[in-house]
Amino acid sequence: MPHLRLYVPEEWLREDFRLATGFDARKLLDRLVQVVAGLRMEKPGSEARVDDAGKPLAPELAPMINLSNLKHAIVPLYYAHVAGDASKRFLHATLAAGNDTPGRTAAVRRRAAEALGEAIDQFVGDLPELNSVTVHVQDIDRDRGYSTTAERKKARQRQ
């Protein structure tokens, strides 16, 4: 299952900060979900195609993730500073795109990270104290210690 997490300094989640700056982490997360919903990649296994005149056609596209399974949340960050400077804060977003999927290459994940980063940059504008925004997009590699409730339940039933 894909996961989208938005990491926000906890003081930015307070109502007084929202009223003073207009920054609303919930609205930002909603916007990021929309961006994720629009992410596309070349359909795995699709072959290069040409039209009747022999000109290359755009490859078939598929959603990068299955949006119906997307889990998303805001994660509050406590005592979160940049380089020890209490006046500098950061935002971080992580999209774990689900299990290893053919076609979800490093280039596809990079484009997704850039799209999410651009959406955050546009949303926050010149937010005071914001020093940096980072985005990490990854595939979940089941061979490296990732498990789900459904997988563990199946394993117990086989025993």
C-alpha positions as CSV (number, residue, x, y, z in Angstrom):
1,M,0.0,0.0,0.0
2,P,1.3,3.4,-0.8
3,H,1.9,5.9,2.0
4,L,2.1,9.7,1.8
5,R,3.5,11.5,4.8
6,L,3.8,15.2,5.3
7,Y,6.2,16.2,8.1
8,V,5.4,19.6,9.6
9,P,6.8,21.5,12.6
10,E,4.2,21.0,15.3
11,E,3.9,24.7,16.1
12,W,2.8,25.2,12.4
13,L,-0.1,22.9,13.1
14,R,-1.6,25.2,15.7
15,E,-4.6,27.5,14.9
16,D,-2.7,30.7,15.8
17,F,0.0,29.9,13.2
18,R,-2.6,29.2,10.6
19,L,-4.4,32.4,11.3
20,A,-1.2,34.5,11.3
21,T,0.3,33.0,8.1
22,G,-2.5,31.3,6.2
23,F,-0.5,28.0,6.1
24,D,-2.9,25.1,6.5
25,A,-1.1,21.7,6.6
26,R,-4.4,19.9,6.0
27,K,-5.0,21.7,2.8
28,L,-1.4,21.1,1.7
29,L,-1.8,17.4,2.4
30,D,-5.1,17.4,0.4
31,R,-3.2,19.1,-2.5
32,L,-0.4,16.5,-2.4
33,V,-3.0,13.7,-2.6
34,Q,-4.3,15.3,-5.7
35,V,-0.8,15.5,-7.2
36,V,-0.2,11.9,-6.4
37,A,-3.5,11.0,-8.0
38,G,-2.3,12.6,-11.2
39,L,1.1,10.9,-11.3
40,R,1.5,8.7,-14.4
41,M,4.3,6.5,-15.7
42,E,4.8,4.4,-18.8
43,K,2.6,1.3,-18.6
44,P,4.8,-1.7,-17.8
45,G,5.2,-4.0,-20.8
46,S,4.0,-1.5,-23.3
47,E,6.0,-1.5,-26.5
48,A,7.2,1.4,-28.6
49,R,4.4,2.3,-31.0
50,V,4.2,4.2,-34.2
51,D,1.3,5.7,-36.2
52,D,0.5,4.9,-39.8
53,A,3.1,7.4,-41.0
54,G,5.8,5.8,-38.9
55,K,6.0,8.6,-36.4
56,P,6.5,7.5,-32.8
57,L,3.4,7.6,-30.6
58,A,3.4,8.6,-26.9
59,P,3.7,5.6,-24.7
60,E,0.7,4.2,-22.9
61,L,0.5,5.6,-19.4
62,A,-0.7,4.1,-16.2
63,P,-1.2,5.6,-12.7
64,M,2.0,5.5,-10.7
65,I,0.1,4.2,-7.7
66,N,-3.2,2.7,-6.8
67,L,-4.9,5.7,-5.2
68,S,-7.6,3.7,-3.6
69,N,-5.0,2.2,-1.3
70,L,-3.2,5.5,-0.4
71,K,-2.7,6.0,3.3
72,H,-1.8,9.6,4.1
73,A,-1.1,11.6,7.2
74,I,0.5,14.7,8.7
75,V,3.4,13.9,11.1
76,P,4.2,16.6,13.6
77,L,7.8,17.3,14.1
78,Y,9.0,18.4,17.6
79,Y,12.1,20.5,18.1
80,A,12.7,20.5,14.3
81,H,15.4,23.0,13.2
82,V,17.8,23.5,10.4
83,A,21.5,23.4,11.4
84,G,20.6,24.0,15.0
85,D,19.0,27.4,14.2
86,A,15.6,27.6,16.0
87,S,14.4,30.3,13.5
88,K,14.7,27.9,10.6
89,R,12.2,25.2,9.9
90,F,11.6,22.6,7.1
91,L,8.9,20.6,5.5
92,H,9.4,17.1,4.3
93,A,7.2,14.8,2.3
94,T,7.7,11.1,1.8
95,L,5.8,9.0,-0.7
96,A,6.4,5.2,-0.4
97,A,4.8,4.2,-3.6
98,G,3.9,0.6,-2.7
99,N,5.5,-2.6,-3.6
100,D,8.2,-2.9,-6.2
101,T,6.4,-2.3,-9.5
102,P,7.9,-2.8,-13.0
103,G,8.2,0.5,-14.7
104,R,8.5,2.6,-11.5
105,T,12.1,3.4,-12.2
106,A,14.3,5.9,-10.5
107,A,13.5,8.4,-13.2
108,V,9.8,8.0,-12.6
109,R,10.3,8.4,-8.8
110,R,12.4,11.5,-9.4
111,R,9.7,13.1,-11.6
112,A,7.2,12.3,-8.8
113,A,9.4,13.9,-6.2
114,E,9.8,17.0,-8.3
115,A,6.1,17.3,-8.9
116,L,5.4,17.0,-5.2
117,G,8.1,19.5,-4.4
118,E,6.8,22.0,-6.9
119,A,3.3,21.6,-5.4
120,I,4.6,22.3,-1.9
121,D,6.7,25.3,-3.2
122,Q,3.6,26.8,-4.8
123,F,1.4,26.2,-1.8
124,V,3.8,27.7,0.8
125,G,5.0,30.7,-1.1
126,D,7.2,32.9,1.1
127,L,6.3,31.2,4.4
128,P,8.3,32.9,7.2
129,E,10.9,30.7,8.9
130,L,10.7,28.0,6.1
131,N,14.3,27.2,5.2
132,S,13.9,24.1,3.1
133,V,11.4,21.6,1.5
134,T,12.5,18.0,0.8
135,V,10.6,15.2,-0.9
136,H,11.5,11.5,-0.9
137,V,9.8,9.0,-3.2
138,Q,10.6,5.3,-2.9
139,D,9.3,1.9,-3.7
140,I,8.7,-0.4,-0.8
141,D,11.0,-3.3,-1.2
142,R,9.4,-6.4,0.5
143,D,12.8,-8.1,0.5
144,R,14.1,-5.5,2.9
145,G,11.9,-6.0,5.9
146,Y,8.5,-4.5,4.8
147,S,5.3,-6.4,5.9
148,T,1.6,-5.7,5.9
149,T,-1.2,-6.9,8.1
150,A,-2.7,-8.9,5.2
151,E,0.6,-10.6,4.5
152,R,1.1,-11.5,8.2
153,K,-2.4,-12.8,8.4
154,K,-2.0,-15.0,5.3
155,A,1.3,-16.4,6.8
156,R,-0.5,-17.3,10.1
157,Q,-3.3,-19.0,8.2
158,R,-0.8,-21.2,6.3
159,Q,0.8,-22.4,9.6
